[in-house]
Amino acid sequence: GRWDRIFNKKNEVKYKTVLPSINKSLEGGLGTKEMAMVVAPPGVGKSLYLVNQGVQSMIEGRKVLYISLEMSEDKIAQRFDSIMTLVPQFKLKDPANQLTVKERLDMFQQEFPGSQLVIKEFPTGQATINTIRNLLVQLKNYEEFEPDLLIVDYLELLRPTREIQQEYQAQQKTAEELRGVAMEYNFLVWTATQTNRQGRMVKIITDAELGDSYGKIRTCDFAMSLNQSEEEFDEGKMRAYVIKSRNGRPRFIVPMDVDYSVLRMSEGDEVFMGDAS
């Protein structure tokens, strides 16, 4: 049975990332029971990437549960609306555009009928893994909703189930608990994590710039960083760097384009397959 699972790839469930070059290195994408992590300094685009990742999975007909520990449900929903409808953020609230937004959301649902989205916010620093487990039970029992993808925005704002004094130990424990949920419920988990101060100063963020705890990256199956200079921000450019990949090639750079009007991320032109150094 094991050999059949290994070689019969057509039955393997794969979740594509936003970036085709990374999907290629992962032989199609990430799998169930895995945890992926996006790393960046504050304000660079971790939450924005997670929303884009959610839309990508919805395009594949997945059910997505997005847990926000920082932003409100409405703010997150507006980001999804803008990416799915290609209506700029500043036009979403314009009454003249309400019909267009509704029509395009209906078109999205018709085009990808299996896709579903649930967004849930919890107070910052209050939710634990048990909070998430309780939510999963409620959604299954009362909404008949069982997610294929769980997005937690973001790791440091999730509290470990037992009090731990040292921050680095708390973050590692939280990462372990989050991956445990992925295995328990047989879905993929995407989350985000902060860099330390050095992450603002380096050209390429590696595992050396992880904030507070190196142990949290040991638990995940895939980790990538988002890198952006001021000039790149002005040009709508960014670079993704694959820090860790258990099932594919690590340590390569993928250029990205960011359309800040509709918040959409996509792969740029040239891909650098060499080491960051």
N, C-alpha and C positions, 0 to 999 in steps of 0.2 A: 504493500500500500504506500509506503514511504517513497519507494522508487517511482511508483506511478505518479505520485504528486509532484515529484521533482521534475520529471520529464514531460508530463502532460501539461504544458504551459497554458493551453487554451482554456483550462478550467481555473486558472489562477486569477484572482480578483486584483486589479491594479487601479490605483488612484493617480491620475496625472497631476503633476504640479503645474504652475502657470507657465513654466519655461520648458519648451520642447527639448532643448539640449540636455537638461537634467533628466527628463523622462527617458531619453535615449540611453543615458548612462545607467539608468535604473531598470533597463529592459522593459520599459513601459510605464513605470511609475512605482509608487509605494504600495504596500500591502496592508491587509487588515492585521490587527494586533500589534501595530507598530506606532511609534511616536516620532513626529518630525518637529523641528524647532527652527524658527527664524530669529536671528540675532541682529540687533542694531542699537545704536544710541537713541536716547529719547528724541522724538520728532522726526526721525528719518523715514519711517513708513512701515513699522512692524504691523500695526493694526490694519493699515491699508492693504498690506500683502495678504493678511489673513482673510480679509473680506474678498479680495480677488481670488484667493484659493477656494473660498466657499462657493463663489460663482462658478469657478471651473468645475467643481464637483457637481453642482446643480446642472450644468450643461451635460454632464455624463449621466444625468438622471438619478442622482443621489439625494438622500435625505440628510440635511445638514442641521446640526444643533450648534448655535453660536452662543457661547457664554461670555458676557462682558463683565469684567470686574473693575472697569474704569469709566467707560463711556455709557451713556444712557441707551436704552433699546431704540429709541427714536433716532438718535444720531447714527447708530450702526445701520438701522433700516434705511436711512437716507443714502448711505454709502452704497448699500446693495441696490437701491432703486436707481441711482445714477449710473452704476456700472452696467446693470441689466438693460436699462432703457437708452443709454447714451445721451440722456438729458443732463446738461451741466448742473452741478450742485446749486448754483445761485438761481437757476430757473425752476427748480423743483417746487418751490412754494408759490410761484406765480400762478394765479388762478387760470390764466390763459393757457397754461401748459398742463393742467390737470387731466384733461381728456387724452392728451398725447401720452402722458405717463401711464394712465390706466390702460390704454390700448396696447402700449408696448409691453407692459407687464403681462397682460392677457396673452399676447403673442408669444412671450417667453414661456409661459406656462403651457401653451398649446404645442410649442416646438419641443419642449423638454417635459413631457407629461409626468414622468416619474419623480421629478424634482420637488422637494419640499424644504421649507426653511422655518426654523423656530429660533427666535432670538430671546435670550433671557439675561437680565442684568442682576447682579448681586452686589451688596455693599462692599467697597474696597476693603480687602484684608479680613473679611468675615467668613467667606465661604470656604469649605473644606471639600475633600474628596467625597465625604459622606453626604454633603449638600448636593453634589452632582449626582451621586447614586440615587438619592431620594427624588431628584428631579426626573431622572431616567425612568424610575418606577412610575411616577405620576403620569408622565407623558405616554408611557406604554398602556397603563390601565385606563386613563381617562380620555386620551387623544388618539390612541392606537398609532402612536408615532414612535418608531424605533430608528434612531439615526444610523447612517452609514459612516458619517464623519462628525467628530466632536472637535470644535475649535474653542480653545480657552485663551482668552485675551486679558491678562497674560500671566505667566508662571509665578512671578514674584508676588503677585497680588492674591494668590491662592494660599490659604493657611494650612500648614500640616495638621493632621488629625490629633497629634499630641504636641504639647508645648516643648519647644527646643530653644535653648538660649542662644546658641551660636547660629548666626544667619546662614553661613555656608552649609551647615548640617541641615538646617530647616529647608533650604532650597533643594538640596539633594534628595531629602526625604519626600518632598512634594513631587519632584520629578518621578521618583520611583512609584509613588502612589498613583500618579496620573497614567503612567505606562501600564500599571496594573489594571486600571479601568479599561484601557484599550484591549488588553488580553481577556479580561473577564467578559466584556460585551462584544468582542469580536468586531471592533471597528477601528478606523484610523483616527489618531489624535494629532492635531496640529496645535502648537502653542508658540509663544514668543518669549524672549528673555532679553534683559538689558545687558549692555556692555559696562565695563568700568570706565573711568574718566579717560584712560588711554585710548579707548575706542574712538574718541573724537579726533585724535591726533594722528592716527595711522592711516595709511592709504588703503590697506586691506585688513579687515578685522578677522582674526583667527581665534582659536580657542584660548590664546594667551590674554585676550582682552575681555573674556567673560566676566561679568560683574559678580562679586561676592563668593561664588561657588563654582569650582571647576567640576565638581562631582555631578552636577545636573546634566552635563553633556555626555557623561558615561552611560547614562540610562537610555538616551534617545537613539533611534536608528538612523536618523538623518538630521543634519544641521547645516544651515547656510546663513551667511551674513549679508546684510544690505549695506553697501558702501557708496557714499555720495559726497562729492566736494560741493562748495558753493557754486562753482561754475556749472557743474553737472545739474544741480538743482534748477538753475536758471534756464538750462537747455532741456529740462525734462528727461535727464539721463540718470542712470544708476548702474551699479555693478553688483551682481550676486556672486558670492564666493562660497563654494561647497567646502565646508569645514570638515564634515564627517559624513560618511556614507557606508553603511554596513553591506549594502547590496549593490554598490556601484563604485565608480571612480570618485575619490575625493580630490580636493585641492586643485580646482580649476575655476575660472572666472567666466561668467555669462553676462554680457552687457544687456541692460534693460532700458526700455522706454516707459515713461510715466506721463500719461495725459492727465494733468491735474484738474482739467475742467470737468471731466467725467470720471476721474479717479481710476482709470484703467491702466493696469500694468501689462507689459508684453515684452517678449524677447527682442533685443536689438540685433544688429547685424553681425559683427565679428565676435567669434567665440575664442577665448584664449584657453588652451588645454594645458598650459604649463603651470608650474608651481608659482605661488604668490611671490616668492622671493625673486 
